[in-house]
Amino acid sequence: MVTLEQLCDRLGGELRPAAPGPIGPHALTGVHISELADPTPYLEGGELLLTTGIPLTGGAVGIRDYVGRLAAKGVSALGLGLGAGTDLVDPELVSACAAAGLPLLLVPEAVPFMHVSRGFWQLVGRSEQADLASRLSLQTALARAATRDDAAQAIVSSLAQGLGGWAAYLPADGGTATVWPASAADVVPLLRLESARLNLVGTYSAATFPLNGTDVVEHAIVVGRRTVGFLAVGAGRGLRTADRQLILTSCMLLSLTAQRAQEASRVEAALGGAIAALILAGHVDAARVAAEHSGMPPLGDFARVFALRGDGAALDSPDLGAIVGSLAAGPNSDLLPAGLRDRVSASMLRATAGGVRVLILPEGRAGRATESGGGTLRGDFAAALSAPLPLRAVAAAVGPVAFACRTARAGTIVAVNDTADDRGAAWLEALGRHARGDLTETVRCYLAHRGQWESTARELGIHRNSLRHRIATATELVGADLTDPDTAATLWVALRHRAVSG
């Protein structure tokens, strides 16, 4: 932007005020030459209008009308060329310009108007070069910010400093907002309300709204077809084209940052799932080697087994913290270890076993800090947690913990302190509670005949298809394969113990 003061400084005595005193920082949009009595139809406002004085006719009234038209149009200044029939400045013109707040300048004799116009455009070129350099510098700063580990924080702070205001990034999942400067953090709750009201989720549009006396521009940050967050900016002034380009660049970089984080999370989840599968299969040494070579934290000697049941879509979420936070606030909360929610959120050692989601929580490893509170659960969620176990004992503990999870009351976390096979008694209790009163005997007979369909059906006096249906029902209740030697042995010992003690 070029000001009248800058133009006068550049031209020196070739453009000077008619009256002594400061000129003031009046913005100029151009230099226009006209000898029309009413040049306003050809003006846009903001110009320095140059004339030799030909329109200044009609005495004091004509001069006041002429100046009034220029002021009403928004002309920034009037320049009077001397020497072409106008050697002295009419006091009426000085008075009318002062009354209208229109600066009056003089162009001395023999100074071409084109010289004034050329001076203006030279200043414009210099200003545009400075703006371009500034924009390139800010764009470079944003690009560098996107390569940092704290990319979102760096992008937001670079943008806010470049615009001279504040900026905030709000994750769409309600996670912790990123704000710069920190003093602007009080706007976050209001921004969340506006985001919900404007319903920008799933759109590529932007919205502008007033907030605390400042116009705020908010853009949805989208990865694929999913809205992952919102970028809100309060510049405290009108945004120029260059400012909006910076905001759009920031949106693109935040989108790429979120996409990169999602891809890294998917890779980490796949590696964690593979390592968890090795542990659950009893290959602990192989799991340690895999963790070491994949860059994941080394596996300790002890861990807990955490099982969670509920809505399948929710269990596929990379962050189960909200579910665990709500469950941990329920019954038995005093029996649970501190920081359980954060440890569950941080663990990538996840698998599916026994019809539930199973997580291995290494002991002595802190999770990332999350906001407290769990909110309201939607769905039939329940969980079970083992005591600390040697890592090599995790595979054997999964069955009891998964069973405790499946049979736990909705909304609770069950503490499983003994995983040494009290499963058998619990399985027999589940079989005995079923509407079919013959399931326990059917299972006993099936195990006694080592899974032989023909001999079992013959002893029970039923058809093989009926036997298959009963065993399928028992398998579903127990949540384990009755042909598995460990399951069969556990059930058989429990049956024998009941027979002896009964």
Salt bridges, closest charged atoms under 4 A:
GLU14 OE1 - HIS115 NE2 2.50
ASP38 OD1 - ARG69 NE 3.74
ASP150 OD2 - ARG148 NH2 3.12
GLU194 OE1 - ARG197 NH2 2.59
ASP243 OD2 - ARG237 NH1 2.64
ASP243 OD1 - ARG240 NH2 3.99
ASP285 OD1 - ARG392 NH2 2.67
ASP301 OD1 - ARG288 NH2 3.42
ASP316 OD1 - ARG357 NH2 3.10
ASP319 OD2 - ARG368 NH2 3.43
GLU363 OE2 - ARG304 NE 3.16
GLU363 OE2 - ARG343 NH2 2.55
ASP380 OD1 - ARG309 NH2 3.53
ASP421 OD1 - ARG423 NE 2.46
GLU429 OE2 - ARG433 NH1 3.14
ASP438 OD2 - ARG436 NH2 2.93
ASP438 OD2 - ARG470 NH2 3.17
GLU441 OE2 - ARG444 NH2 2.82
GLU454 OE2 - ARG464 NH1 2.67
GLU459 OE2 - ARG444 NH2 3.48
GLU459 OE1 - HIS449 NE2 2.40
